[in-house]
Amino acid sequence: MKVLLGIGGSDDSMRALETTVERTAEVGDDLTVAIVDNPSGERSREDMEARVTELLDERGVDATVRALDGDPGSALVDLAENEGFDQLVLGGGETSPMGKIQIGNIAEFVLLNSHVTVTLVR
């Protein structure tokens, strides 16, 4: 399966990175990690690139790492659709005290606009 993982520096993104790399190590997906600028992310682009490289090396996974510019949601949707990805993976989604899922702006945009299957890692 051709998988695109979008990360933006939040803790949710880092969990999605770890989960997706682990799955890739087990099943051999064709993985591309796309690093986007997320204004609410706690990590810099350089920190994210370093963590991605470290995790890929630890797990022995060969993946493409790309930095995307512009609006993060649009850039992810465009890349996923234009390059024929089967799945787009994002971190996100917290459960509110009332039991409803709350997602960020980037995840919401991707979910509403992508024609590629989207998986949220919580």
N, C-alpha and C positions, 0 to 999 in steps of 0.2 A: 504494500500500500504506500502511496506517495503522500507523506504527511508534512504539513506546514505548521510549525509551532511559532506563535507570536508571543514575545515576551517584552515587558515594558518596565521592569525594575521593581515591581511590587512583590510582596511576599507571596501572593497568589501566583504570580508569574514564575517565581523560583520553584514553587511546589509543582507547577505544571511542567517545568523543565525537568525536574528530577523524575517525575512520573513518566513523562514521554520518553526520556532517554532510557529509563529502565525497560519500558515496553519495547523500544527499538532494539535494545540488546537481546531481548528474549525472542522476538519474532522477525527481526530483520527488515523493518520498514525502511523505506527511502526517506530519510528525515532532512528537512531544511529548517533551521532556526532563524527566524526573522526578528531582529532587534529593532524596536520602535521607541520613539520618544513619548513617554507618558508623563504628563505634568505632575501627576500624583505619585509617580514611582519614587522610591527611596534611593535607588542605585543609579549611578552614572552609566552611560553607554560602555565605557571602558571597563567598569566593574562587572557589568553583565557579560561582556565578551570574555573576560578572564574566567568567570565562573562557568560559562558554557564550555570553553576549551578544557578547563580542569575536569569537569564532569564527563565530557566525551572521552577524554583520555583515560580516566578512571575506569570507565565501563567498556572501553575498547570499541566505541561506536564511531563510525565514519559518517559525518554529516556535513552539510553545507551550512555556513553561517553567513547571513547577510544583514546589513544595516539598511533599514528603510527610512526614507525621508518623507516629509509631508504629513498630512493627517494620518494618524496611525490606523484607524479603522478602515479608511478608504484604501490605504496602501496595502493592508493585509488582504482585503477582499479582492482588489485588483490582481495582486500577485497570485492568490489562490486560483482565481478563475482563468487568468491569462496563461498560467503555466501548467494547468491540468492537474492540480492537486486533488486527491480523493478526500482529504480530511483537513480541516483547519482546527488546531487545538489552541485554546486560550486558558489562562488561569482566571478565576473569577467566581464570584457568587458567594455571598454570605447569607446565612439564614437570619432573618430578623427575629426579634423576640416573639412575634406573632406567627412564626413558622413560614414566612414567605421568603423567597429568594430575592436578594438584592444584588444587582450587577452594576458594574461601572459603565461609563459612557462608551468606551471602546468596545467592550463585549456586547453591549446593547446594539451598537451600530452594526457590528459584524453579524450578530444573530439575525437582525432584521433585513440585512442587505445581501448576505452571501448566498449564492446558489450551490456552494460546496457545503458538505456536511460539516457542522461545527460541533466540537466537543468542548464543554467547560469542565475544567478540573477544579474541584473544590477541596 
